[in-house]
Amino acid sequence: MTTPVRTARRNLAQRIDSMLRKVVAGALEPTDWQLDQVEAAIAALEEERFAEGERTMSRAELPKLYEPAGYVRSGQGDWRRLADRLQAVVEEAAAF
C-alpha cells in the first residue's frame, strides 16, 4: 500500500470518527440523512473511494446546505453500529 493511499484512508477514517465521537458525546444531534451519509462514507472508505467519501462527509457535516427537505430514512439508524463498522474497516486495512 502506498503512502498516499494510507494518508487518504487515515484522513477519511479520522473525519468519520470525529463525527461519530460528537454524536456519542452528545455534542451533535444527528439527522437520519446524516446517518445515511456517514454510512455511505464508511462504504467508500471500505472500497477505497476516498475522494467520494470526503465529499460525502462534507455533505454530512453541513446538513443545512445539503439535506433534502422532508428526508425520511427507510430503516433505523444506529450510530454505535456505524462506529463498530468503522473500527472493523480500519482494522482490516491495517492488517495489509
MOPAC internal coordinates of N, CA, C and O (Angstrom, degrees):
PM7 1SCF
backbone

  N    0.0000 0     0.00 0     0.00 0    0    0    0
  C    1.4493 1     0.00 0     0.00 0    1    0    0
  C    1.5346 1   107.54 1     0.00 0    2    1    0
  O    1.2310 1   120.96 1   -46.16 1    3    2    1
  N    1.3221 1   115.77 1   133.84 1    3    2    1
  C    1.4615 1   120.13 1  -177.67 1    5    3    2
  C    1.5280 1   111.25 1   -81.91 1    6    5    3
  O    1.2310 1   121.23 1   -19.30 1    7    6    5
  N    1.3061 1   115.25 1   160.70 1    7    6    5
  C    1.4619 1   120.78 1   179.96 1    9    7    6
  C    1.5258 1   112.36 1   -60.65 1   10    9    7
  O    1.2310 1   118.38 1   136.81 1   11   10    9
  N    1.3470 1   120.69 1   -43.19 1   11   10    9
  C    1.4679 1   118.99 1   178.31 1   13   11   10
  C    1.5367 1   113.10 1   -60.61 1   14   13   11
  O    1.2310 1   120.51 1   144.41 1   15   14   13
  N    1.3137 1   116.63 1   -35.59 1   15   14   13
  C    1.4635 1   119.69 1   178.43 1   17   15   14
  C    1.5243 1   109.97 1   -68.07 1   18   17   15
  O    1.2310 1   120.44 1   136.61 1   19   18   17
  N    1.3101 1   116.76 1   -43.39 1   19   18   17
  C    1.4712 1   120.44 1   177.32 1   21   19   18
  C    1.5239 1   111.12 1   -60.53 1   22   21   19
  O    1.2310 1   121.06 1   137.04 1   23   22   21
  N    1.3223 1   115.57 1   -42.96 1   23   22   21
  C    1.4654 1   120.26 1  -179.40 1   25   23   22
  C    1.5228 1   111.18 1   -64.97 1   26   25   23
  O    1.2310 1   120.40 1   135.27 1   27   26   25
  N    1.3285 1   116.84 1   -44.73 1   27   26   25
  C    1.4675 1   120.70 1   179.29 1   29   27   26
  C    1.5248 1   110.49 1   -63.24 1   30   29   27
  O    1.2310 1   120.44 1   138.38 1   31   30   29
  N    1.3300 1   116.77 1   -41.62 1   31   30   29
  C    1.4701 1   120.84 1   179.08 1   33   31   30
  C    1.5327 1   110.33 1   -63.62 1   34   33   31
  O    1.2310 1   120.80 1   132.82 1   35   34   33
  N    1.3144 1   116.07 1   -47.18 1   35   34   33
  C    1.4653 1   120.38 1  -179.74 1   37   35   34
  C    1.5328 1   111.35 1   -61.10 1   38   37   35
  O    1.2310 1   120.31 1   134.65 1   39   38   37
  N    1.3294 1   117.02 1   -45.35 1   39   38   37
  C    1.4639 1   120.46 1  -178.23 1   41   39   38
  C    1.5221 1   111.96 1   -61.78 1   42   41   39
  O    1.2310 1   120.40 1   134.90 1   43   42   41
  N    1.3271 1   116.84 1   -45.10 1   43   42   41
  C    1.4627 1   119.90 1  -179.99 1   45   43   42
  C    1.5264 1   110.48 1   -67.14 1   46   45   43
  O    1.2310 1   120.22 1   136.94 1   47   46   45
  N    1.3187 1   117.19 1   -43.06 1   47   46   45
  C    1.4693 1   120.54 1   178.99 1   49   47   46
  C    1.5283 1   110.78 1   -60.48 1   50   49   47
  O    1.2310 1   120.33 1   138.85 1   51   50   49
  N    1.3286 1   116.98 1   -41.15 1   51   50   49
  C    1.4601 1   120.23 1   179.15 1   53   51   50
  C    1.5292 1   111.24 1   -66.38 1   54   53   51
  O    1.2310 1   120.34 1   142.18 1   55   54   53
  N    1.3096 1   116.96 1   -37.82 1   55   54   53
  C    1.4690 1   120.70 1   179.72 1   57   55   54
  C    1.5283 1   110.99 1   -65.25 1   58   57   55
  O    1.2310 1   120.73 1   136.35 1   59   58   57
  N    1.3294 1   116.20 1   -43.65 1   59   58   57
  C    1.4630 1   120.93 1   177.74 1   61   59   58
  C    1.5273 1   109.58 1   -64.88 1   62   61   59
  O    1.2310 1   120.73 1   133.12 1   63   62   61
  N    1.3156 1   116.20 1   -46.88 1   63   62   61
  C    1.4636 1   121.46 1  -179.37 1   65   63   62
  C    1.5252 1   111.51 1   -59.12 1   66   65   63
  O    1.2310 1   120.56 1   140.35 1   67   66   65
  N    1.3110 1   116.54 1   -39.65 1   67   66   65
  C    1.4632 1   120.93 1   179.50 1   69   67   66
  C    1.5249 1   111.41 1   -59.39 1   70   69   67
  O    1.2310 1   120.44 1   135.82 1   71   70   69
  N    1.3293 1   116.76 1   -44.18 1   71   70   69
  C    1.4647 1   119.82 1   179.41 1   73   71   70
  C    1.5273 1   110.61 1   -67.46 1   74   73   71
  O    1.2310 1   120.27 1   137.80 1   75   74   73
  N    1.3132 1   117.09 1   -42.20 1   75   74   73
  C    1.4636 1   120.30 1  -179.60 1   77   75   74
  C    1.5325 1   111.07 1   -63.80 1   78   77   75
  O    1.2310 1   120.12 1   142.17 1   79   78   77
  N    1.3191 1   117.38 1   -37.83 1   79   78   77
  C    1.4682 1   120.64 1   177.78 1   81   79   78
  C    1.5301 1   111.33 1   -64.79 1   82   81   79
  O    1.2310 1   120.35 1   141.32 1   83   82   81
  N    1.3194 1   116.93 1   -38.68 1   83   82   81
  C    1.4654 1   120.55 1   177.33 1   85   83   82
  C    1.5234 1   110.98 1   -62.93 1   86   85   83
  O    1.2310 1   120.63 1   141.81 1   87   86   85
  N    1.3171 1   116.41 1   -38.19 1   87   86   85
  C    1.4663 1   120.60 1   179.03 1   89   87   86
  C    1.5229 1   110.15 1   -66.83 1   90   89   87
  O    1.2310 1   120.50 1   131.98 1   91   90   89
  N    1.3278 1   116.66 1   -48.02 1   91   90   89
  C    1.4625 1   121.11 1  -178.71 1   93   91   90
  C    1.5325 1   110.78 1   -62.53 1   94   93   91
  O    1.2310 1   120.28 1   142.39 1   95   94   93
  N    1.3271 1   117.08 1   -37.61 1   95   94   93
  C    1.4711 1   121.55 1  -179.50 1   97   95   94
  C    1.5278 1   112.51 1   -76.56 1   98   97   95
  O    1.2310 1   120.35 1   171.48 1   99   98   97
  N    1.3242 1   116.93 1    -8.52 1   99   98   97
  C    1.4538 1   120.52 1  -179.58 1  101   99   98
  C    1.5207 1   113.94 1    82.34 1  102  101   99
  O    1.2310 1   120.20 1  -169.62 1  103  102  101
  N    1.3201 1   117.22 1    10.38 1  103  102  101
  C    1.4643 1   121.45 1   179.96 1  105  103  102
  C    1.5235 1   112.09 1   -82.88 1  106  105  103
  O    1.2310 1   120.40 1   168.06 1  107  106  105
  N    1.3280 1   116.83 1   -11.94 1  107  106  105
  C    1.4594 1   121.78 1  -178.90 1  109  107  106
  C    1.5172 1   109.11 1  -136.15 1  110  109  107
  O    1.2310 1   120.69 1   -51.63 1  111  110  109
  N    1.3082 1   116.29 1   128.37 1  111  110  109
  C    1.4688 1   121.90 1   174.48 1  113  111  110
  C    1.5336 1   106.86 1  -100.67 1  114  113  111
  O    1.2310 1   120.20 1   -84.82 1  115  114  113
  N    1.3315 1   117.21 1    95.18 1  115  114  113
  C    1.4606 1   120.96 1  -172.78 1  117  115  114
  C    1.5312 1   112.91 1   -74.82 1  118  117  115
  O    1.2310 1   122.09 1   -24.61 1  119  118  117
  N    1.3103 1   113.60 1   155.39 1  119  118  117
  C    1.4652 1   120.21 1   174.77 1  121  119  118
  C    1.5269 1   108.71 1   -97.94 1  122  121  119
  O    1.2310 1   121.02 1   -13.17 1  123  122  121
  N    1.3190 1   115.66 1   166.83 1  123  122  121
  C    1.4653 1   119.74 1   176.14 1  125  123  122
  C    1.5260 1   110.77 1   -60.29 1  126  125  123
  O    1.2310 1   120.89 1   142.77 1  127  126  125
  N    1.3219 1   115.90 1   -37.23 1  127  126  125
  C    1.4604 1   120.61 1   179.98 1  129  127  126
  C    1.5268 1   110.59 1   -63.29 1  130  129  127
  O    1.2310 1   120.41 1   137.53 1  131  130  129
  N    1.3363 1   116.83 1   -42.47 1  131  130  129
  C    1.4603 1   119.93 1   177.95 1  133  131  130
  C    1.5294 1   110.70 1   -62.28 1  134  133  131
  O    1.2310 1   120.37 1   140.78 1  135  134  133
  N    1.3218 1   116.90 1   -39.22 1  135  134  133
  C    1.4579 1   121.13 1   177.11 1  137  135  134
  C    1.5252 1   110.35 1   -58.06 1  138  137  135
  O    1.2310 1   120.64 1   133.74 1  139  138  137
  N    1.3209 1   116.39 1   -46.26 1  139  138  137
  C    1.4664 1   120.06 1   179.15 1  141  139  138
  C    1.5264 1   111.52 1   -63.55 1  142  141  139
  O    1.2310 1   120.30 1   141.74 1  143  142  141
  N    1.3215 1   117.04 1   -38.26 1  143  142  141
  C    1.4550 1   120.71 1   179.57 1  145  143  142
  C    1.5295 1   111.11 1   -65.85 1  146  145  143
  O    1.2310 1   120.35 1   137.09 1  147  146  145
  N    1.3241 1   116.93 1   -42.91 1  147  146  145
  C    1.4669 1   120.23 1   178.99 1  149  147  146
  C    1.5318 1   109.86 1   -65.00 1  150  149  147
  O    1.2310 1   120.69 1   139.89 1  151  150  149
  N    1.3068 1   116.28 1   -40.11 1  151  150  149
  C    1.4641 1   120.05 1   177.58 1  153  151  150
  C    1.5320 1   110.75 1   -61.22 1  154  153  151
  O    1.2310 1   120.24 1   138.25 1  155  154  153
  N    1.3294 1   117.15 1   -41.75 1  155  154  153
  C    1.4622 1   121.31 1   177.55 1  157  155  154
  C    1.5303 1   111.30 1   -66.27 1  158  157  155
  O    1.2310 1   120.17 1   143.19 1  159  158  157
  N    1.3213 1   117.28 1   -36.81 1  159  158  157
  C    1.4663 1   120.74 1   178.58 1  161  159  158
  C    1.5314 1   110.86 1   -66.17 1  162  161  159
  O    1.2310 1   120.36 1   141.59 1  163  162  161
  N    1.3219 1   116.92 1   -38.41 1  163  162  161
  C    1.4718 1   120.22 1   177.49 1  165  163  162
  C    1.5289 1   109.61 1   -65.21 1  166  165  163
  O    1.2310 1   120.14 1   139.70 1  167  166  165
  N    1.3321 1   117.34 1   -40.30 1  167  166  165
  C    1.4645 1   120.42 1   176.99 1  169  167  166
  C    1.5317 1   110.50 1   -62.78 1  170  169  167
  O    1.2310 1   120.32 1   139.34 1  171  170  169
  N    1.3291 1   117.00 1   -40.66 1  171  170  169
  C    1.4641 1   120.68 1   178.05 1  173  171  170
  C    1.5278 1   110.49 1   -63.97 1  174  173  171
  O    1.2310 1   120.22 1   139.63 1  175  174  173
  N    1.3184 1   117.19 1   -40.37 1  175  174  173
  C    1.4637 1   121.58 1   177.21 1  177  175  174
  C    1.5198 1   110.27 1   -60.95 1  178  177  175
  O    1.2310 1   121.02 1   134.32 1  179  178  177
  N    1.2996 1   115.66 1   -45.68 1  179  178  177
  C    1.4660 1   121.13 1  -178.66 1  181  179  178
  C    1.5303 1   111.37 1   -62.09 1  182  181  179
  O    1.2310 1   120.87 1   144.43 1  183  182  181
  N    1.3354 1   115.94 1   -35.57 1  183  182  181
  C    1.4640 1   121.10 1  -177.77 1  185  183  182
  C    1.5273 1   112.66 1   -94.16 1  186  185  183
  O    1.2310 1   120.51 1  -171.27 1  187  186  185
  N    1.3310 1   116.63 1     8.73 1  187  186  185
  C    1.4620 1   124.04 1   178.87 1  189  187  186
  C    1.5284 1   112.71 1    59.19 1  190  189  187
  O    1.2310 1   120.35 1  -143.49 1  191  190  189
  N    1.3099 1   116.93 1    36.51 1  191  190  189
  C    1.4683 1   122.87 1   173.13 1  193  191  190
  C    1.5320 1   106.76 1  -103.29 1  194  193  191
  O    1.2310 1   121.22 1  -108.43 1  195  194  193
  N    1.3202 1   115.28 1    71.57 1  195  194  193
  C    1.4567 1   121.90 1  -168.81 1  197  195  194
  C    1.5256 1   113.38 1   -67.05 1  198  197  195
  O    1.2310 1   119.99 1   138.24 1  199  198  197
  N    1.3265 1   117.63 1   -41.76 1  199  198  197
  C    1.4690 1   120.20 1  -179.28 1  201  199  198
  C    1.5298 1   110.02 1   -63.19 1  202  201  199
  O    1.2310 1   120.47 1   138.13 1  203  202  201
  N    1.3128 1   116.70 1   -41.87 1  203  202  201
  C    1.4644 1   120.41 1   177.76 1  205  203  202
  C    1.5326 1   110.59 1   -63.82 1  206  205  203
  O    1.2310 1   120.43 1   139.15 1  207  206  205
  N    1.3131 1   116.78 1   -40.85 1  207  206  205
  C    1.4590 1   120.93 1   178.17 1  209  207  206
  C    1.5146 1   112.02 1   -63.56 1  210  209  207
  O    1.2310 1   120.29 1   141.03 1  211  210  209
  N    1.3297 1   117.06 1   -38.97 1  211  210  209
  C    1.4644 1   120.63 1   177.56 1  213  211  210
  C    1.5315 1   110.91 1   -65.49 1  214  213  211
  O    1.2310 1   120.17 1   137.78 1  215  214  213
  N    1.3266 1   117.28 1   -42.22 1  215  214  213
  C    1.4759 1   120.30 1   177.11 1  217  215  214
  C    1.5255 1   110.63 1   -62.90 1  218  217  215
  O    1.2310 1   120.77 1   138.80 1  219  218  217
  N    1.3038 1   116.13 1   -41.20 1  219  218  217
  C    1.4597 1   120.31 1   179.42 1  221  219  218
  C    1.5189 1   111.03 1   -62.89 1  222  221  219
  O    1.2310 1   120.30 1   137.79 1  223  222  221
  N    1.3206 1   117.03 1   -42.21 1  223  222  221
  C    1.4690 1   120.21 1   178.26 1  225  223  222
  C    1.5243 1   111.31 1   -67.61 1  226  225  223
  O    1.2310 1   120.14 1   145.36 1  227  226  225
  N    1.3139 1   117.33 1   -34.64 1  227  226  225
  C    1.4709 1   119.79 1   175.96 1  229  227  226
  C    1.5222 1   110.34 1   -59.12 1  230  229  227
  O    1.2310 1   120.99 1   136.81 1  231  230  229
  N    1.3149 1   115.71 1   -43.19 1  231  230  229
  C    1.4710 1   119.71 1   177.86 1  233  231  230
  C    1.5249 1   110.68 1   -66.50 1  234  233  231
  O    1.2310 1   120.05 1   138.05 1  235  234  233
  N    1.3189 1   117.52 1   -41.95 1  235  234  233
  C    1.4700 1   120.81 1  -179.27 1  237  235  234
  C    1.5225 1   111.60 1   -63.40 1  238  237  235
  O    1.2310 1   120.40 1   145.67 1  239  238  237
  N    1.3151 1   116.84 1   -34.33 1  239  238  237
  C    1.4614 1   120.82 1  -178.82 1  241  239  238
  C    1.5326 1   112.84 1   -76.77 1  242  241  239
  O    1.2310 1   120.29 1   164.07 1  243  242  241
  N    1.3200 1   117.05 1   -15.93 1  243  242  241
  C    1.4666 1   121.61 1  -178.42 1  245  243  242
  C    1.5298 1   111.27 1  -126.83 1  246  245  243
  O    1.2310 1   120.12 1  -117.36 1  247  246  245
  N    1.3236 1   117.37 1    62.64 1  247  246  245
  C    1.4635 1   119.33 1  -175.45 1  249  247  246
  C    1.5309 1   113.39 1   -62.95 1  250  249  247
  O    1.2310 1   119.69 1   152.25 1  251  250  249
  N    1.3182 1   118.20 1   -27.75 1  251  250  249
  C    1.4713 1   119.79 1   179.70 1  253  251  250
  C    1.5238 1   111.37 1   -63.17 1  254  253  251
  O    1.2310 1   120.49 1   153.09 1  255  254  253
  N    1.3190 1   116.68 1   -26.91 1  255  254  253
  C    1.4632 1   120.53 1   179.02 1  257  255  254
  C    1.5274 1   113.12 1   -89.90 1  258  257  255
  O    1.2310 1   120.31 1   145.17 1  259  258  257
  N    1.3248 1   117.02 1   -34.83 1  259  258  257
  C    1.4578 1   120.07 1  -168.49 1  261  259  258
  C    1.5307 1   116.39 1  -113.58 1  262  261  259
  O    1.2310 1   119.57 1   157.20 1  263  262  261
  N    1.3035 1   118.42 1   -22.80 1  263  262  261
  C    1.4637 1   119.44 1  -174.13 1  265  263  262
  C    1.5274 1   111.02 1   -68.79 1  266  265  263
  O    1.2310 1   120.11 1   -53.01 1  267  266  265
  N    1.3309 1   117.40 1   126.99 1  267  266  265
  C    1.4627 1   120.18 1   178.42 1  269  267  266
  C    1.5340 1   110.82 1   -66.59 1  270  269  267
  O    1.2310 1   120.88 1   -36.52 1  271  270  269
  N    1.3014 1   115.92 1   143.48 1  271  270  269
  C    1.4698 1   120.49 1   178.33 1  273  271  270
  C    1.5232 1   109.54 1   -65.00 1  274  273  271
  O    1.2310 1   120.79 1   -44.00 1  275  274  273
  N    1.3216 1   116.10 1   136.00 1  275  274  273
  C    1.4581 1   121.23 1   176.50 1  277  275  274
  C    1.5138 1   114.39 1    72.68 1  278  277  275
  O    1.2310 1   119.37 1  -157.33 1  279  278  277
  N    1.3115 1   118.80 1    22.67 1  279  278  277
  C    1.4619 1   121.83 1  -178.63 1  281  279  278
  C    1.5212 1   110.30 1   -63.57 1  282  281  279
  O    1.2310 1   120.75 1   -47.59 1  283  282  281
  N    1.3329 1   116.18 1   132.41 1  283  282  281
  C    1.4591 1   121.66 1   178.32 1  285  283  282
  C    1.5233 1   108.32 1  -128.32 1  286  285  283
  O    1.2310 1   121.11 1   -54.35 1  287  286  285
  N    1.2968 1   115.49 1   125.65 1  287  286  285
  C    1.4644 1   121.79 1   178.81 1  289  287  286
  C    1.5180 1   108.86 1   -79.63 1  290  289  287
  O    1.2310 1   120.32 1   -40.72 1  291  290  289
  N    1.3055 1   117.00 1   139.28 1  291  290  289
  C    1.4576 1   120.72 1  -178.05 1  293  291  290
  C    1.5251 1   112.55 1   -76.37 1  294  293  291
  O    1.2310 1   119.97 1   147.48 1  295  294  293
  N    1.3251 1   117.66 1   -32.52 1  295  294  293
  C    1.4610 1   121.01 1  -179.08 1  297  295  294
  C    1.5057 1   110.78 1  -112.34 1  298  297  295
  O    1.2310 1   121.27 1    10.43 1  299  298  297
  N    1.3189 1   115.18 1  -169.57 1  299  298  297
  C    1.4596 1   120.18 1   177.35 1  301  299  298
  C    1.5157 1   108.86 1  -100.44 1  302  301  299
  O    1.2310 1   121.10 1   -40.24 1  303  302  301
  N    1.3211 1   115.50 1   139.76 1  303  302  301
  C    1.4502 1   119.99 1  -179.06 1  305  303  302
  C    1.5115 1   112.53 1   -96.11 1  306  305  303
  O    1.2310 1   121.02 1   -33.25 1  307  306  305
  N    1.2995 1   115.65 1   146.75 1  307  306  305
  C    1.4540 1   120.98 1   178.31 1  309  307  306
  C    1.5296 1   107.90 1  -140.16 1  310  309  307
  O    1.2310 1   120.72 1   -73.73 1  311  310  309
  N    1.3151 1   116.23 1   106.27 1  311  310  309
  C    1.4589 1   120.76 1  -177.87 1  313  311  310
  C    1.5240 1   111.78 1   -64.93 1  314  313  311
  O    1.2310 1   119.81 1   146.05 1  315  314  313
  N    1.3039 1   117.96 1   -33.95 1  315  314  313
  C    1.4724 1   119.65 1   179.62 1  317  315  314
  C    1.5283 1   110.92 1   -66.94 1  318  317  315
  O    1.2310 1   120.52 1   143.17 1  319  318  317
  N    1.3203 1   116.61 1   -36.83 1  319  318  317
  C    1.4690 1   120.38 1   176.28 1  321  319  318
  C    1.5253 1   109.81 1   -62.25 1  322  321  319
  O    1.2310 1   120.48 1   139.25 1  323  322  321
  N    1.3305 1   116.68 1   -40.75 1  323  322  321
  C    1.4571 1   120.19 1   178.37 1  325  323  322
  C    1.5304 1   111.00 1   -65.18 1  326  325  323
  O    1.2310 1   120.31 1   139.54 1  327  326  325
  N    1.3240 1   117.02 1   -40.46 1  327  326  325
  C    1.4635 1   120.52 1   177.89 1  329  327  326
  C    1.5275 1   110.37 1   -61.86 1  330  329  327
  O    1.2310 1   120.34 1   138.78 1  331  330  329
  N    1.3281 1   116.95 1   -41.22 1  331  330  329
  C    1.4653 1   120.88 1   177.76 1  333  331  330
  C    1.5197 1   111.06 1   -65.25 1  334  333  331
  O    1.2310 1   120.54 1   139.43 1  335  334  333
  N    1.3330 1   116.58 1   -40.57 1  335  334  333
  C    1.4611 1   120.31 1   179.47 1  337  335  334
  C    1.5251 1   110.62 1   -65.39 1  338  337  335
  O    1.2310 1   120.35 1   137.89 1  339  338  337
  N    1.3382 1   116.95 1   -42.11 1  339  338  337
  C    1.4580 1   120.41 1   177.29 1  341  339  338
  C    1.5224 1   110.00 1   -58.96 1  342  341  339
  O    1.2310 1   120.23 1   134.03 1  343  342  341
  N    1.3111 1   117.17 1   -45.97 1  343  342  341
  C    1.4691 1   121.48 1   179.93 1  345  343  342
  C    1.5252 1   110.73 1   -59.22 1  346  345  343
  O    1.2310 1   120.03 1   137.84 1  347  346  345
  N    1.3251 1   117.55 1   -42.16 1  347  346  345
  C    1.4614 1   121.28 1   179.75 1  349  347  346
  C    1.5293 1   111.31 1   -64.30 1  350  349  347
  O    1.2310 1   120.29 1   138.72 1  351  350  349
  N    1.3255 1   117.05 1   -41.28 1  351  350  349
  C    1.4665 1   120.95 1   179.35 1  353  351  350
  C    1.5222 1   110.37 1   -64.85 1  354  353  351
  O    1.2310 1   120.28 1   136.80 1  355  354  353
  N    1.3195 1   117.06 1   -43.20 1  355  354  353
  C    1.4680 1   121.07 1  -179.82 1  357  355  354
  C    1.5248 1   110.11 1   -65.40 1  358  357  355
  O    1.2310 1   119.97 1   137.31 1  359  358  357
  N    1.3167 1   117.67 1   -42.69 1  359  358  357
  C    1.4674 1   120.97 1  -179.90 1  361  359  358
  C    1.5310 1   110.89 1   -65.45 1  362  361  359
  O    1.2310 1   120.62 1   140.98 1  363  362  361
  N    1.3226 1   116.41 1   -39.02 1  363  362  361
  C    1.4593 1   120.42 1   179.05 1  365  363  362
  C    1.5290 1   110.70 1   -63.81 1  366  365  363
  O    1.2310 1   120.47 1   138.79 1  367  366  365
  N    1.3224 1   116.70 1   -41.21 1  367  366  365
  C    1.4509 1   121.11 1   179.44 1  369  367  366
  C    1.5266 1   110.83 1   -66.78 1  370  369  367
  O    1.2310 1   120.26 1   144.47 1  371  370  369
  N    1.3194 1   117.11 1   -35.53 1  371  370  369
  C    1.4655 1   120.93 1  -179.33 1  373  371  370
  C    1.5209 1   111.78 1   -68.48 1  374  373  371
  O    1.2310 1   120.47 1   156.47 1  375  374  373
  N    1.3191 1   116.70 1   -23.53 1  375  374  373
  C    1.4566 1   121.02 1  -178.92 1  377  375  374
  C    1.5392 1   111.88 1   -70.84 1  378  377  375
  O    1.2310 1   120.24 1   160.15 1  379  378  377
  N    1.3226 1   117.15 1   -19.85 1  379  378  377
  C    1.4739 1   120.33 1  -178.36 1  381  379  378
  C    1.4774 1   111.52 1   -82.74 1  382  381  379
  O    1.2310 1   120.10 1   180.00 1  383  382  381

